[in-house]
Amino acid sequence: MSVMAHILRVAALCACLIFPAKAMAASCWITHGASIAFGTIATDSINQTQASVGYSCQADYGATQYFAVCLSSLEEPPFIMTSNGDEFGRTYSLQFNLYNASDTAQMLATTASGNLIQQTFAIGSNQQTSSTFNLLARMPTGQNSVPAYSYFNYSLGIKITWNTSTQENTLTPCQGGMSSGSAIDDSSNANATISTGCFIESVSTLDFGTVSAESIRSGIHSTATLRTHCPPGTQFSIGLDNGTHASGSTRQLCSASGDCLAYSLWQDSAATQPWGNSRGENTLEATNSNGNVQDYTIFGVVPAQSPPAADTYSDDVIVTLSY
C-alpha cells in the first residue's frame, strides 16, 4: 500500500466567487457555509483544520449604518460526524467542535449560549460588503475507541444574526442573543477518515526563500518536515522521486520561462545519504515502535552554481510511503 503527497510547491491560487448585488435594506445573508475536511487521521493525534463561513451585508439608503453580525450553530456542540452502517447495520460517531480562529477560547454554539462570535463594521448608504468568520475545527480527545471508518456530517446548520444602527454608540451587540434579523444555511459539512494503516499526515514546503546571486554561487540549504503515522511495530520506507523537472537523475527547480536550478534532497544534514525512490538503496527505512506520530526532516541543498535569471523557481516531488 502507498500513500502519496507533494512537497516543494510554490504556487498562488485564487478561487473567486462573485455574487450578484442584492437590493435590500439593512440585511445580511450567508454566501458560503463551512467545508470541514479533517482528512485521514489517527484518533490519538491532535486533529484540527481550518474552515470559514462567508457572508455579505447591505446598508439601507440615507446614511452610513453600523452592523453587529454574529455566527452561531443550530445544534449545541460537540457536533457529530457519523459513519455508514457496517455489515450489521451499526453506525458510529465521531465528535468535533468549532472555535473562533482568532480566539479559540470562544466555541461556536447556539444563540442560547449568549457568547456568539461577533464582528462589527460600518457600511455606507446603500453599499454592500462581504466578510468571513474564520473557524478552527478540532476533535476532542478521548475518542481512541472509535473504529476505522469514514465519517460525515452533511448538514451542519449555521446561523447568522445581526443588529444595525445609524449611530455607532447605539448599536446593540448581537452576542447576547438579541437581533433584528437572521439567516440560516445548512450547506456546511464535515468529513474525516480514521485509518488503521500507515499514512502521511503532512508534508511542509521545502522553501529556499528569496536568495541572491551571491548565495547561489555559494550554495543554499533548507529543510522540510514529513509527518507520518503507522500502527505500533510497523516497518516502512519513505521514498522521494526525482520531481517534475528532473534532468536525468538531477532534480531541478525551474521557472515558468524554463530556466532551472539544480538541487538535491538528503536524509541527513551532512548531505551524505541521498534520498531517492529506490527501496533498499536510497529510501528512508524506519519502524514505528509505539504507534505515535513520527516526524522526519528532509534536507535540501542547492549546490554552488551560476545563478539564473531572477524569477520564481519550483518543483513538485512525490512522496511515497510503503509498508
N, C-alpha and C positions, 0 to 999 in steps of 0.2 A: 504494500500500500504506500502511496506517496502523497505528500501534501506540498503544494506549491504556492509561492508568493513572489513579489517583486521587490527589489531594492534599487537604489541609485536612480530614482526617477526624479527629474526636476521638470515640473510642468505647472501650467496655470490653466484652470478650467473654470469657465463662467457658465453657470446654468441659470438663465434668467427667465423668470415667469412674468409676463406682462398682463396685468388685469385691467379691464376697461374701467374708466371712471364711472362712479355711481352718483347719480343726482339724488342726494338725500340730505336731511337736516340733522346735524349733530348725531351721527350714527357711526357705529363700528361694525366690522364683520371679520370673520376668520378667513384668511386667504389660503392657509395650508395647515394641516394637522401635523402631529409629531410622528415621524417614522423611526422607530427604535429598533436597531439591529445589533444585538449583542454578539452575533456570530457564533462560532464554535467555541465552547467554553468548558472549563473544568469547575465543578462546584466548590472546590477547596481553594480557588483563586479569588482575587478581588475582581469582580466583573462589573464593569461600568462602561458607558458610552455616552456620546453627546446627541442631543436632539433639539429641535426648535419648533415653536408654533408661530406662524406668521399671521399678522392682522393688519387691517387698514382702518382709518377713521376719517370722517369728513365733517368739517365745521359748517354751521349754519351761515346764512347771509348776514351781513351787517356789521360784524365785529370779530376780532380775534377771540377764539374760545380756548379755554383750558380744559384738558381731559385728564381724568384718572381712570386708567384701564387696568383691570385685574384678571388674572388667569386662575381658574380652578378646575377641579375634576367633577364628574357626575357621581363617582363612587369614591368611598373612602379607601385610602391606601391601607395595606400594600395592594398593588394591582397584580392581577393573576394572568399568567400565560398557561395554556392547557395543551396537553399532548393529544394526538389522535388515539383512538382506542387500540389496545394491544390485542393479542389473539383471543383474549377472554372478554373483550369489550371494555376493559378498565382504562380509565384516563387518569393522568397525573398532573399535578400543578407545580408551577414554578413562580415564585414571587419576585417583584421588583418595586422600587419606589422611584419617584421623580422629584428632583430638587431644583431650586433656583441655581443656575450655574454660577452666578456671581455671589451667591450667599447660600452655601449648601446646608446651613442650619435651618433654612426655610424649605419645608416639604410641600409639594403640591397636594392639595386636599380639597374637599368640598367647601362651598361658601359657608357652611355652618361652622367651619373651623375658626373663622374670624382672623385668619393670618394668611391672607391671599397674597400672591405675587403681584405687585403693583408697579406700573410705570406711569409717570405724569409728563405732560408736554403741552405745548400751545400750538394751535393751528390758525392760520389767517382766515379771514372771511371767505367762505365757500371754497376753501382749499382742502386738499386731501394729503394724508401722509401714511406711510407704511412702516412697520417695525416688526420685531420678533421678540418672543420670550425664549431665551436660551436656557436649555434644561440639561441636567445631568441625570442619566438613568443609572441606577445602581441596584444590584441584588443584595438583599440582606444575607448575612452569614447564617450558618446552621442548616443549610439545605443539602448537605452531603449525601443524604439517603435518597435524593430524587433520582429516578432511573434515567438511563441514557436514551433520550428520545428528542425529537424536535418539538418545540413548544411555541404556541401562537396566542396572540390577542388581536383579533381582527377589528374590534370596535371599542377602543378606549375612548370614552366620552370626555370631551374637553369643552370648557365653557369660558367665555369672556364676559365680563360685566363692566359698565362704565358709568361715570358721572361727568357732567360738564358744567361750566360756568363761564360767564364773560369777565369775571374777576378772579385772579389767582387766589386772593385771600378768602374767597367764599367757596372755593372748590371743595366739595365733600369727598374724602377718601372713600374708595370702594373696598378697602381691606376689611372693614368691619361687617361687610355683607350687604350694606345699603347701596342700591344702584338705581339708575334711571333707565337702563336698557341692558339687554343681554343677547348673546348669540351662542349657539351650540353647534359643535362639529363632532361627528362620530367616525371620521375617517382615520383618526390616529390609530396606530397599530404597533405591535411589538413582536419580536421573534428571537429565539435562541435555540441552539442545538447543543446538547450535552454529549460529549464524546467519551468513549471508553478506550480509544486508541491514542496513538501519538498524533500530535498536530502542532503546527507552527502558530503560536499565539500572536506574534507581531514581529515585524522587521522594520527598524528605523532606517531613515535615509542616510546613506554614506555621502556626506556633504564636505567637499574640499573647500567650500566657501569662495569668496571673491579673492582672487590671487593676482599677484603682479608678475610681470615677465621675469623679473629677477628671481622670484621664488620658484617659478617653473624651471629655470635654469639650474636651481639648487636642489629641487625635489620637494615634494609635499606629502604629508602624512595625514590621515584621518581615520575615524573608526565608525562602525555601525554596530547596533546591538540586535541580536537574533534571540528571540524568546521561544522556548519550546515547552511542551507538556506531554509527558508519557506516563503510563502506569508504572508502579514500582517494579524494578528488576528488568525493565525493557532495555535491550541493546539496540542502538540505531546509528545511522550515519546521516550526515548532512553534506550535500553537495552543492556547489555553485557552478553554473555553466559559464561559458565564455562571454555571454552578453550579446546584445543585439548588433553591435558594431565591430565585432572581433575581426582582426586581420590575421588569419591562420589561428595560432594559439595565443595571440596577443590581444588582450582586452583593450578597448578604446572608448573614450568619451568623445562624442562627436557633436558638432553644431549643426544647425539646420542647413548651413551652406556647404557642409561636407568636410570642413576642417576637423582634425582629430588630435586627441592627446592620448598617448599610451598610458595605461595604468595596470596595477596588479593587485590581487587580493591574497591575504595570508592568514594563517591560523594563529600566528604569534607576532608579538610586537617587534621582534628582531628580524622579521621577514626571512625566516629560514625554512618555514613549512608552507609551501604553496597550497592554496585552497582551490580545488577543482571539482570535477564531477565524475571522476573515475573511482568507483568504490574499491577500497582496499589499497589504492595508490595515493590519492591526494584528497579524499573526503575526510571530514572530521568524524572520528569514531567515538561514541560515547555510550554511557549506561546511566539510566535514572535509577538510583538506589532507593529513593523514598517516595517517589510519586509527586514531588514538588515541582513547581515551575523552575526551569533552568535557563540562565542567560549565557550567551556566547558572544564574544567580541569578534567582529570581522575587521581586520586591519587592512586599510587601503593605502597604496603608495602610488603617487605619480612620480616616476623616476626623473632625474635631471634630463632635460631635453630642450630643444629650441621651441620657444613659445609660438603658438599660432596666433591668428588674428583675434582681437577682442570680441568675445561672444559668449553665449551660454552653452556649455558642453554637458552632455548627459548620456546615460546608458541604462538599460534595464537588464538585470541579471536574474535568472530563475533560480530560486532556492528549492531544493528537493530534499525532503526528509523521508528516509526509507527505514523500515523496521520489520 
